[in-house]
């Protein structure tokens, strides 16, 4: 099996390379081709001729997307369009990695795959645009929405909290946003299990959920750090981009497809932190 991965230098991309190391894998970076350039994207994918392509390349700076929405739409939307056009020419299925931020966060229970979308920020809107391009241009697709990713390759919340607690006596963390922290290696392993199964839209995140404050508290507890963590509100924290208050994903389609859900987020976090 030949698998191409865009965004291979990113946090998820590097995890995918390790998980798929037993197959013929093509790790694609921006230096190989720019996904926003249709002609170069088509030429590159047709030359490689993968059996599957996992499109993990994205502009993921949520606040940056708010300041520069056109770049977000170009990379996350047009980039997904170009990848899908290229894959469709060679009949290659596309795995498009999307986000919980396509939802507005007003639910009081986990979102199913078929629930109404309604992004509250430009990042979520750009990823939804990407989803729409993929689903309208091919029937061979896996839309995979995930949430709150962290892993060993790149900047992430877990490492940031551990560092801040080692540098300061106290930190503030918002407690009015709820989601499911997801370990990149768990996601990558589940993507490997998913491809070749039924096409469609899937939610894949570690099970159960927490607020960012509860996530930080768990990190401190596992690391044995005694620094003070104060809960605060999104209103007081004030970031450029609004975040959904509740973006927990229900992995319904995985269960319906007969695929085991990911482990609890606390178990995955302990694994990541080596405990």
Backbone bond lengths (Angstrom), bond angles and torsions (degrees), N, CA, C in turn:
res aa  C-N    CA-C-N  psi(-1)  N-CA   C-N-CA  omega(-1)  CA-C   N-CA-C  phi
1 X - - - 1.468 - - 1.523 109.83 -
2 X 1.314 116.00 136.72 1.455 122.24 -179.56 1.531 108.46 -112.79
3 X 1.341 116.81 120.67 1.466 122.32 -176.32 1.519 109.29 -122.89
4 X 1.332 116.10 128.21 1.463 121.57 174.75 1.523 109.02 -102.04
5 X 1.312 116.59 140.90 1.465 122.58 179.49 1.515 108.91 -127.59
6 X 1.325 117.97 116.63 1.460 120.20 172.08 1.528 109.03 -85.08
7 X 1.321 116.25 158.14 1.461 118.97 -177.28 1.508 111.80 66.18
8 X 1.329 116.41 33.59 1.467 120.60 -173.02 1.525 113.21 -67.99
9 X 1.331 116.95 -17.29 1.457 119.13 178.58 1.510 113.95 -85.87
10 X 1.331 117.00 -5.78 1.457 121.39 -178.19 1.517 113.07 -83.74
11 X 1.322 115.27 -179.94 1.459 121.57 -176.16 1.527 111.82 -60.81
12 X 1.334 116.83 -49.17 1.461 119.99 178.12 1.515 110.92 -73.27
13 X 1.327 117.22 -39.19 1.453 120.88 -178.13 1.516 112.92 -57.94
14 X 1.324 116.79 -39.79 1.467 119.57 -179.78 1.521 111.39 -72.04
15 X 1.337 116.24 -35.16 1.468 119.32 175.34 1.527 110.34 -64.77
16 X 1.325 116.80 -39.84 1.464 120.98 178.87 1.521 111.07 -62.45
17 X 1.324 117.35 -39.78 1.462 119.89 179.50 1.522 111.37 -61.13
18 X 1.326 117.00 -39.27 1.463 120.28 -179.69 1.525 111.10 -72.20
19 X 1.322 116.64 -42.51 1.466 120.53 -178.04 1.525 111.46 -67.96
20 X 1.337 116.87 -34.97 1.464 121.44 -179.14 1.530 111.94 -97.06
21 X 1.317 117.59 22.22 1.467 120.80 -174.18 1.535 113.00 -67.39
22 X 1.325 117.26 -15.65 1.465 120.44 -178.90 1.527 112.89 -90.26
23 X 1.351 116.96 3.96 1.455 120.44 176.50 1.531 108.38 -120.40
24 X 1.324 115.45 174.03 1.466 121.06 177.83 1.526 107.80 -78.25
25 X 1.330 117.49 102.09 1.457 121.34 -172.98 1.529 111.29 -111.73
26 X 1.319 115.11 138.16 1.459 122.12 175.99 1.518 107.99 -112.09
27 X 1.323 116.78 107.78 1.464 122.61 -178.74 1.520 108.69 -88.98
28 X 1.325 116.18 107.53 1.461 121.67 -173.43 1.524 111.25 -102.27
29 X 1.332 115.50 132.37 1.457 122.19 177.80 1.528 109.35 -118.91
30 X 1.316 115.61 172.96 1.459 119.90 179.65 1.517 111.32 -60.95
31 X 1.338 116.77 -29.47 1.464 120.16 178.99 1.530 111.79 -67.10
32 X 1.330 116.97 -20.97 1.463 120.69 177.12 1.523 110.72 -77.24
33 X 1.327 116.40 -45.33 1.460 122.30 172.98 1.521 108.71 -169.01
34 X 1.327 115.09 153.86 1.454 122.80 179.64 1.520 108.27 -92.22
35 X 1.349 117.22 118.97 1.467 120.22 -176.44 1.524 112.57 -63.18
36 X 1.320 117.68 -17.57 1.468 119.43 179.10 1.531 111.89 -81.98
37 X 1.322 117.79 -5.76 1.462 123.32 177.91 1.529 107.75 -101.26
38 X 1.315 116.68 106.22 1.466 121.21 -174.25 1.522 112.26 -60.24
39 X 1.316 118.19 -49.39 1.459 121.11 -175.18 1.527 111.57 -61.92
40 X 1.336 116.80 -44.97 1.467 119.63 -179.85 1.524 111.61 -68.09
41 X 1.324 116.18 -36.09 1.464 120.08 178.60 1.520 110.47 -64.69
42 X 1.322 117.08 -47.27 1.464 121.24 179.97 1.522 111.03 -62.09
43 X 1.327 116.45 -45.74 1.469 120.54 -178.95 1.527 111.56 -61.77
44 X 1.332 116.61 -42.52 1.463 120.77 -177.56 1.525 111.72 -67.65
45 X 1.324 117.29 -45.50 1.467 120.75 -178.43 1.530 110.36 -68.15
46 X 1.324 118.23 -38.24 1.463 120.92 178.82 1.527 110.77 -66.48
47 X 1.326 116.80 -31.45 1.460 120.47 178.23 1.532 110.90 -70.57
48 X 1.331 116.79 -39.71 1.471 121.59 -177.85 1.524 111.31 -75.85
49 X 1.334 116.52 -40.54 1.469 123.84 -178.12 1.533 112.41 53.56
50 X 1.329 117.93 59.96 1.465 119.51 179.00 1.524 111.96 -72.65
51 X 1.330 115.98 158.74 1.467 121.13 173.33 1.526 110.41 -80.41
52 X 1.335 115.54 -30.64 1.471 122.52 175.53 1.517 108.08 -142.86
53 X 1.323 116.09 148.73 1.461 120.51 174.09 1.528 109.13 -127.39
54 X 1.331 116.00 125.31 1.466 121.70 176.07 1.520 107.52 -101.37
55 X 1.322 115.69 113.39 1.460 120.58 -176.34 1.523 109.65 -93.97
56 X 1.333 114.56 93.11 1.463 121.21 -178.88 1.519 112.22 -104.36
57 X 1.330 117.83 -5.89 1.466 120.84 178.34 1.526 109.21 -67.98
58 X 1.321 116.68 132.98 1.467 120.43 -177.87 1.516 110.71 -165.03
59 X 1.312 114.50 159.35 1.465 121.86 169.20 1.519 105.67 -95.72
60 X 1.339 116.67 104.41 1.465 121.53 -168.93 1.526 114.23 -106.23
61 X 1.329 117.59 3.19 1.462 120.58 177.72 1.527 108.15 -74.98
62 X 1.327 116.66 100.50 1.464 121.36 -172.57 1.525 111.51 -60.10
63 X 1.316 117.21 -45.93 1.465 119.94 179.21 1.521 111.39 -72.45
64 X 1.323 116.89 -33.49 1.455 120.56 176.03 1.529 111.63 -62.44
65 X 1.339 116.02 -38.07 1.470 120.92 177.25 1.525 110.92 -62.27
66 X 1.329 116.23 -33.87 1.466 120.22 -179.97 1.528 110.53 -67.95
67 X 1.328 116.12 -37.58 1.464 120.91 179.77 1.532 112.30 -76.70
68 X 1.330 115.82 -30.51 1.466 120.47 -175.56 1.528 109.74 -135.01
69 X 1.327 117.24 70.30 1.470 120.28 -175.47 1.517 114.06 -62.88
70 X 1.333 117.84 -31.38 1.466 118.38 -177.84 1.530 111.71 -65.70
71 X 1.321 116.39 -36.39 1.461 118.94 175.08 1.523 110.16 -65.30
72 X 1.323 116.94 -40.41 1.464 121.35 177.70 1.522 110.82 -60.45
73 X 1.344 116.53 -47.45 1.465 120.14 -179.59 1.527 111.22 -65.32
74 X 1.330 115.90 -36.82 1.469 119.78 -178.19 1.533 110.78 -68.69
75 X 1.339 116.36 -47.78 1.465 119.92 -176.94 1.529 111.41 -74.64
76 X 1.321 116.86 -51.39 1.462 120.69 -173.49 1.525 113.59 -81.28
77 X 1.330 116.89 -27.83 1.453 121.00 179.93 1.515 112.68 -96.63
78 X 1.332 116.55 -66.01 1.459 121.31 -178.98 1.526 111.12 -62.58
79 X 1.330 116.74 -36.64 1.462 119.90 177.46 1.524 111.49 -59.38
80 X 1.329 116.78 -43.90 1.467 120.81 177.61 1.524 110.71 -65.02
81 X 1.332 116.49 -38.49 1.468 120.49 176.56 1.517 110.87 -59.10
82 X 1.341 115.96 -48.85 1.457 120.31 -177.11 1.525 112.28 -63.56
83 X 1.316 116.09 -42.21 1.467 120.69 177.67 1.531 110.02 -60.60
84 X 1.330 116.17 -42.96 1.463 120.07 -177.84 1.519 111.84 -67.69
85 X 1.328 117.01 -41.02 1.466 120.56 176.52 1.529 110.08 -59.65
86 X 1.332 116.03 -44.40 1.462 120.66 179.85 1.523 111.14 -62.35
87 X 1.317 116.44 -44.95 1.466 120.69 -178.37 1.520 111.79 -67.88
88 X 1.311 116.12 -36.56 1.465 119.54 -179.44 1.520 111.05 -64.50
89 X 1.317 117.81 -32.33 1.465 121.03 -179.92 1.526 111.99 -65.06
90 X 1.350 116.70 -27.61 1.465 119.84 -179.84 1.528 111.65 -112.04
91 X 1.349 116.36 12.04 1.473 122.74 177.84 1.530 112.11 59.93
92 X 1.325 115.16 39.06 1.470 121.17 -178.82 1.528 110.05 -100.11
93 X 1.330 119.33 125.17 1.466 121.27 176.37 1.527 111.67 -62.95
94 X 1.333 115.26 145.50 1.468 122.56 -179.58 1.526 109.65 -110.94
95 X 1.331 115.83 132.81 1.464 121.38 170.02 1.528 106.26 -107.94
96 X 1.332 116.15 110.48 1.460 120.63 -178.06 1.524 108.94 -103.04
97 X 1.322 116.27 117.89 1.467 121.21 -179.06 1.528 108.53 -84.14
98 X 1.329 116.03 115.10 1.457 122.13 -178.38 1.533 109.95 -114.57
99 X 1.309 117.01 -158.92 1.473 120.68 -165.89 1.522 113.47 -144.56
100 X 1.319 114.98 155.78 1.470 121.05 172.75 1.524 111.72 -66.05
101 X 1.333 116.76 -17.48 1.462 120.24 -177.11 1.534 113.57 -74.87
102 X 1.331 117.60 4.15 1.467 119.31 171.58 1.534 110.49 -76.06
103 X 1.339 117.35 -10.48 1.467 121.96 179.46 1.528 110.85 -99.98
104 X 1.334 115.96 157.91 1.469 119.99 -175.04 1.519 113.76 -86.75
105 X 1.331 117.59 -11.15 1.456 120.30 175.28 1.511 115.54 82.79
106 X 1.345 118.06 13.48 1.473 120.72 -178.69 1.523 112.70 -92.82
107 X 1.331 118.14 -4.91 1.465 120.95 178.29 1.524 111.26 -66.34
108 X 1.307 115.89 157.05 1.462 120.48 172.02 1.527 110.48 -115.13
109 X 1.317 116.53 12.69 1.465 122.74 175.27 1.525 107.80 -147.24
110 X 1.339 117.96 159.47 1.466 120.41 -175.75 1.528 113.11 -56.04
111 X 1.332 115.07 143.31 1.459 121.58 -178.73 1.524 111.51 -77.31
112 X 1.334 116.13 130.33 1.455 121.52 170.37 1.528 109.53 -83.72
113 X 1.322 115.77 165.60 1.458 121.36 -176.97 1.523 112.64 -62.93
114 X 1.313 116.96 -28.03 1.471 120.97 -175.86 1.528 113.36 -96.75
115 X 1.320 117.58 2.93 1.465 120.10 -179.76 1.524 110.78 -68.06
116 X 1.322 114.78 154.66 1.462 121.48 -178.43 1.524 110.75 -62.84
117 X 1.333 115.92 130.43 1.465 120.88 175.58 1.527 109.46 -86.19
118 X 1.315 115.59 164.38 1.463 120.68 179.20 1.517 110.23 178.26
119 X 1.315 117.85 73.13 1.468 121.07 -175.00 1.531 112.66 -58.90
120 X 1.334 115.65 145.14 1.469 120.42 178.83 1.527 111.28 -106.92
121 X 1.335 117.22 1.98 1.460 119.95 176.34 1.526 110.07 -142.66
122 X 1.322 116.08 167.76 1.461 121.60 -174.56 1.529 111.81 -68.47
123 X 1.325 117.46 -32.15 1.457 119.76 176.91 1.526 110.19 -61.74
124 X 1.320 116.77 -50.63 1.457 120.43 179.00 1.518 112.01 -59.90
125 X 1.327 115.75 -39.56 1.462 120.47 179.56 1.528 110.79 -65.16
126 X 1.329 116.71 -40.46 1.466 119.90 -179.61 1.527 111.18 -66.85
127 X 1.328 117.46 -36.65 1.465 120.43 178.29 1.529 110.69 -72.07
128 X 1.322 117.17 -35.25 1.462 120.10 175.57 1.530 110.08 -65.12
129 X 1.327 116.71 -39.12 1.456 120.74 175.39 1.528 109.92 -58.80
130 X 1.322 116.60 -43.28 1.460 120.88 176.76 1.521 111.73 -59.80
131 X 1.337 116.86 -45.25 1.466 120.86 176.97 1.523 111.12 -56.14
132 X 1.325 116.56 -45.39 1.457 121.25 -176.84 1.519 111.84 -65.19
133 X 1.329 116.91 -38.91 1.456 119.82 175.98 1.530 110.47 -62.87
134 X 1.325 116.69 -46.34 1.460 120.42 -177.94 1.526 110.99 -60.41
135 X 1.326 116.53 -50.39 1.466 119.85 -174.74 1.527 113.16 -70.45
136 X 1.331 116.85 -21.47 1.464 119.47 -179.87 1.525 113.04 -90.13
137 X 1.331 117.05 -15.84 1.460 120.42 -174.21 1.528 114.29 -107.19
138 X 1.337 117.02 -12.15 1.462 119.58 178.40 1.520 110.25 -150.95
139 X 1.320 115.85 155.38 1.466 121.42 171.36 1.515 111.55 -97.86
140 X 1.337 115.59 -9.12 1.468 121.01 -178.14 1.528 109.18 -99.55
141 X 1.325 115.97 76.89 1.463 117.96 -176.13 1.520 112.20 -139.18
142 X 1.319 113.85 152.08 1.462 123.64 166.82 1.528 106.13 -124.50
143 X 1.318 116.76 111.22 1.462 120.41 169.39 1.522 106.38 -89.90
144 X 1.316 117.15 119.70 1.466 120.80 -178.05 1.522 109.03 -118.81
145 X 1.324 115.29 107.80 1.471 120.41 176.13 1.526 109.05 -91.08
146 X 1.306 115.24 133.25 1.453 120.85 178.50 1.516 108.80 -135.01
147 X 1.339 117.29 -177.15 1.468 118.80 -172.48 1.521 112.42 -152.73
148 X 1.320 114.97 147.91 1.469 124.34 168.98 1.542 111.93 46.49
149 X 1.313 116.12 54.01 1.463 120.72 -175.70 1.531 112.80 -69.47
150 X 1.317 115.25 142.91 1.462 122.08 170.58 1.526 108.15 -147.18
151 X 1.300 116.16 154.16 1.452 121.72 179.49 1.511 109.94 -176.61
152 X 1.332 117.34 177.34 1.467 120.70 -172.06 1.519 115.63 -76.95
153 X 1.334 118.24 -7.94 1.463 120.01 -174.42 1.526 110.23 -111.09
154 X 1.318 116.67 87.17 1.462 119.42 177.75 1.519 112.96 119.57
155 X 1.326 114.82 169.94 1.457 122.08 -178.64 1.522 110.57 -66.23
156 X 1.332 116.40 134.43 1.466 120.21 178.52 1.525 110.52 -151.87
157 X 1.315 116.22 165.94 1.463 123.23 -175.23 1.523 111.72 -60.73
158 X 1.319 117.13 -41.71 1.467 120.56 -175.92 1.526 110.60 -61.11
159 X 1.299 116.57 -51.05 1.466 120.48 -178.93 1.523 111.69 -66.33
160 X 1.346 116.35 -36.19 1.463 120.41 179.76 1.522 111.02 -64.63
161 X 1.329 116.49 -44.95 1.470 120.19 179.52 1.526 110.60 -63.70
162 X 1.314 117.50 -44.45 1.467 120.57 179.32 1.528 110.99 -60.69
163 X 1.326 115.67 -40.70 1.468 119.04 179.50 1.522 111.64 -67.62
164 X 1.339 117.08 -46.42 1.466 120.44 -178.78 1.525 111.48 -61.74
165 X 1.328 116.90 -39.00 1.460 119.93 179.81 1.526 111.83 -68.32
166 X 1.318 117.16 -25.43 1.470 120.24 177.28 1.520 111.36 -80.96
167 X 1.356 116.76 -18.61 1.466 121.17 -176.75 1.524 113.15 -100.95
168 X 1.343 117.43 -23.55 1.463 120.59 -172.56 1.522 111.31 -127.74
169 X 1.315 115.00 157.09 1.464 120.20 176.87 1.522 111.69 -75.14
170 X 1.341 116.43 -29.98 1.469 119.89 179.81 1.528 109.82 -152.42
171 X 1.320 115.28 153.62 1.466 121.79 176.04 1.526 108.83 -137.82
172 X 1.326 116.26 158.60 1.466 122.28 176.18 1.524 108.68 -108.35
173 X 1.330 115.83 135.77 1.466 121.33 178.47 1.524 108.76 -136.62
174 X 1.344 116.46 135.86 1.466 119.88 -176.39 1.530 111.05 -66.77
175 X 1.328 114.76 141.65 1.465 119.93 179.68 1.528 112.77 -119.05
176 X 1.357 117.13 12.80 1.462 119.66 -178.45 1.539 112.01 -115.29
177 X 1.340 116.51 22.54 1.466 122.20 171.20 1.526 107.19 -125.97
178 X 1.324 116.12 127.50 1.458 121.13 -175.18 1.526 110.74 -122.62
179 X 1.335 115.45 133.44 1.459 120.58 179.30 1.520 110.50 -160.49
180 X 1.327 115.43 -166.75 1.465 121.19 -177.76 1.523 110.70 -120.57
181 X 1.329 118.68 105.96 1.466 120.53 175.66 1.526 110.06 -58.58
182 X 1.338 116.64 137.91 1.465 120.20 -175.66 1.524 110.44 -132.15
183 X 1.318 115.03 126.84 1.465 123.37 -179.88 1.529 108.48 -80.59
184 X 1.334 116.90 128.30 1.463 120.98 -174.57 1.530 112.92 -57.64
185 X 1.319 117.52 -36.26 1.463 119.47 -178.32 1.522 111.69 -70.71
186 X 1.330 117.03 -33.24 1.464 119.75 175.44 1.522 110.32 -66.49
187 X 1.331 116.69 -42.51 1.456 120.96 177.81 1.525 110.84 -63.54
188 X 1.324 117.13 -46.12 1.460 120.94 -178.95 1.529 111.51 -60.01
189 X 1.320 116.62 -42.56 1.467 120.58 179.26 1.528 111.32 -63.98
190 X 1.323 116.46 -37.12 1.464 119.68 -179.69 1.522 110.91 -73.26
191 X 1.335 117.87 -33.03 1.458 120.24 174.77 1.528 110.24 -63.14
192 X 1.308 116.51 -38.87 1.460 120.27 178.28 1.523 110.70 -63.03
193 X 1.325 116.10 -37.65 1.462 121.19 178.83 1.531 111.77 -72.42
194 X 1.326 116.24 -30.62 1.464 121.01 -174.89 1.523 113.45 -77.27
195 X 1.334 117.61 -41.55 1.463 118.53 -173.74 1.534 110.26 -63.14
196 X 1.297 113.55 137.47 1.458 120.11 -174.25 1.511 112.75 96.95
197 X 1.336 116.57 -12.47 1.463 121.15 175.32 1.524 108.52 -92.48
198 X 1.328 116.58 -167.30 1.456 120.97 -175.09 1.520 113.10 -64.20
199 X 1.327 115.99 135.68 1.457 121.00 177.85 1.527 110.21 -67.17
200 X 1.345 115.69 162.47 1.458 120.24 175.78 1.517 111.93 143.39
201 X 1.322 115.12 -167.86 1.462 122.99 179.76 1.523 109.20 -100.84
202 X 1.314 116.34 129.90 1.463 122.33 -177.08 1.530 110.04 -129.01
203 X 1.312 115.59 143.79 1.457 122.01 168.33 1.522 107.20 -101.18
204 X 1.327 116.17 126.82 1.466 120.44 179.08 1.519 108.89 -134.70
205 X 1.315 115.70 105.78 1.470 122.14 176.05 1.517 107.80 -145.11
206 X 1.321 116.49 159.30 1.457 118.64 172.92 1.521 109.21 -60.93
207 X 1.331 116.46 144.99 1.458 120.57 -172.43 1.535 112.52 -76.27
208 X 1.324 114.31 162.40 1.459 126.16 -173.80 1.537 108.89 69.33
209 X 1.327 116.83 -175.40 1.466 119.23 -171.22 1.520 110.31 -158.25
210 X 1.333 115.21 170.04 1.459 121.66 -178.27 1.520 108.22 -163.18
211 X 1.327 115.83 171.38 1.464 120.57 169.29 1.526 107.78 -89.55
212 X 1.333 116.44 167.26 1.469 119.33 175.90 1.528 110.03 -59.97
213 X 1.332 116.88 -36.49 1.468 121.22 178.32 1.539 110.36 -62.61
214 X 1.332 116.40 -46.96 1.470 120.15 179.18 1.531 111.03 -64.76
215 X 1.315 115.99 -36.10 1.463 121.01 175.89 1.533 109.58 -61.03
216 X 1.317 116.72 -47.34 1.465 121.36 179.58 1.526 111.35 -62.46
217 X 1.319 116.87 -41.33 1.466 120.99 179.10 1.528 110.89 -61.89
218 X 1.336 116.06 -39.04 1.470 120.06 179.70 1.527 110.62 -68.78
219 X 1.317 116.79 -38.00 1.469 120.81 176.79 1.532 110.06 -60.99
220 X 1.331 115.99 -46.87 1.467 120.93 179.96 1.525 111.44 -62.27
221 X 1.339 116.15 -41.02 1.464 120.30 -178.81 1.531 110.91 -64.86
222 X 1.330 116.80 -44.67 1.460 120.39 -178.90 1.528 110.89 -66.72
223 X 1.336 116.12 -38.99 1.465 120.46 -179.14 1.529 112.61 -79.00
224 X 1.320 116.95 -12.51 1.459 120.39 -178.09 1.514 113.13 70.70
225 X 1.337 115.95 33.87 1.465 121.59 -179.81 1.527 109.22 -96.79
226 X 1.309 117.29 133.97 1.466 121.08 -174.89 1.525 114.05 -99.35
227 X 1.320 118.32 9.22 1.458 120.42 -179.09 1.523 111.99 -61.41
228 X 1.317 116.06 151.26 1.462 122.52 -178.66 1.522 110.44 -79.96
229 X 1.339 116.26 129.17 1.461 122.20 175.82 1.520 108.20 -116.10
230 X 1.316 116.51 118.04 1.458 121.41 -179.23 1.527 110.94 -101.59
231 X 1.333 117.81 129.98 1.463 119.29 174.88 1.522 110.79 -72.07
232 X 1.328 116.28 141.26 1.458 120.39 177.40 1.526 108.67 -140.56
233 X 1.315 116.80 178.02 1.462 120.97 -178.15 1.528 111.05 -106.77
234 X 1.315 115.53 158.81 1.465 120.44 176.51 1.519 110.64 -61.59
235 X 1.328 116.45 -34.36 1.458 121.42 -179.97 1.524 110.91 -62.54
236 X 1.320 116.75 -40.81 1.461 120.41 179.64 1.524 111.77 -75.35
237 X 1.340 116.40 -32.82 1.464 120.14 -176.71 1.521 111.87 -73.76
238 X 1.332 116.39 -37.48 1.471 124.03 172.28 1.533 114.18 52.50
239 X 1.320 115.57 87.18 1.456 122.22 171.73 1.528 108.73 -107.28
240 X 1.328 118.58 157.75 1.468 120.23 -178.09 1.525 114.16 -58.02
241 X 1.329 116.99 -38.95 1.462 121.22 -177.19 1.525 110.99 -100.86
242 X 1.311 116.25 132.89 1.456 121.26 173.95 1.527 109.29 -70.27
243 X 1.324 116.75 141.09 1.460 121.72 176.16 1.526 109.65 -109.77
244 X 1.339 117.99 146.39 1.471 119.36 175.48 1.527 110.12 -64.53
245 X 1.313 116.83 138.39 1.466 121.24 -177.80 1.527 111.67 -69.50
246 X 1.321 116.30 -32.49 1.469 120.71 -177.28 1.525 107.78 -141.20
247 X 1.328 116.63 111.87 1.467 119.70 -177.36 1.527 111.57 -131.92
248 X 1.326 115.86 35.84 1.463 120.81 178.72 1.531 109.22 -68.24
249 X 1.311 116.73 132.83 1.461 122.13 -178.73 1.524 111.17 -100.95
250 X 1.318 115.78 131.16 1.461 121.68 174.25 1.527 107.70 -91.11
251 X 1.321 117.45 121.51 1.470 121.87 -176.48 1.527 111.17 -82.17
252 X 1.321 115.64 50.43 1.458 122.00 -171.66 1.520 112.51 -62.85
253 X 1.332 117.54 -46.79 1.465 120.60 -176.30 1.527 112.02 -65.59
254 X 1.321 117.68 -32.40 1.459 119.46 174.89 1.525 109.78 -59.87
255 X 1.315 116.50 -48.42 1.464 120.60 -179.39 1.524 111.28 -62.62
256 X 1.328 116.88 -42.65 1.464 120.42 -179.76 1.528 111.12 -65.26
257 X 1.324 116.27 -30.66 1.462 121.12 179.26 1.528 111.18 -81.07
258 X 1.344 117.01 -6.12 1.453 121.02 -179.95 1.507 113.93 81.16
259 X 1.328 116.17 23.24 1.463 121.84 179.08 1.526 109.02 -104.73
260 X 1.306 116.68 132.42 1.461 121.57 -178.25 1.521 110.71 -64.79
261 X 1.327 116.12 139.11 1.461 120.83 177.24 1.525 110.80 -69.94
262 X 1.317 115.65 165.71 1.454 121.06 176.11 1.532 109.95 -70.58
263 X 1.312 115.85 161.09 1.457 121.06 179.08 1.534 110.89 -70.16
264 X 1.329 115.27 169.65 1.461 122.03 178.81 1.534 109.92 -60.62
265 X 1.322 115.32 143.55 1.475 119.72 -176.07 1.527 112.43 -60.95
266 X 1.334 117.69 -31.65 1.462 119.94 -179.89 1.527 111.15 -67.52
267 X 1.324 116.39 -38.95 1.463 120.87 178.12 1.527 110.62 -64.97
268 X 1.334 115.42 -42.43 1.462 119.73 178.76 1.534 111.07 -64.49
269 X 1.317 116.65 -40.41 1.461 120.90 179.23 1.513 111.49 -62.60
270 X 1.329 117.16 -42.36 1.467 120.69 177.93 1.524 110.27 -61.47
271 X 1.321 116.23 -38.65 1.460 120.24 178.58 1.528 110.18 -64.01
272 X 1.323 115.67 -45.81 1.473 120.33 -179.76 1.523 111.23 -60.80
273 X 1.316 116.89 -40.33 1.467 121.32 -176.65 1.538 111.84 -85.06
274 X 1.325 116.20 2.28 1.463 120.80 173.99 1.500 114.16 73.93
275 X 1.324 116.93 30.01 1.470 119.94 -179.08 1.523 111.41 -103.52
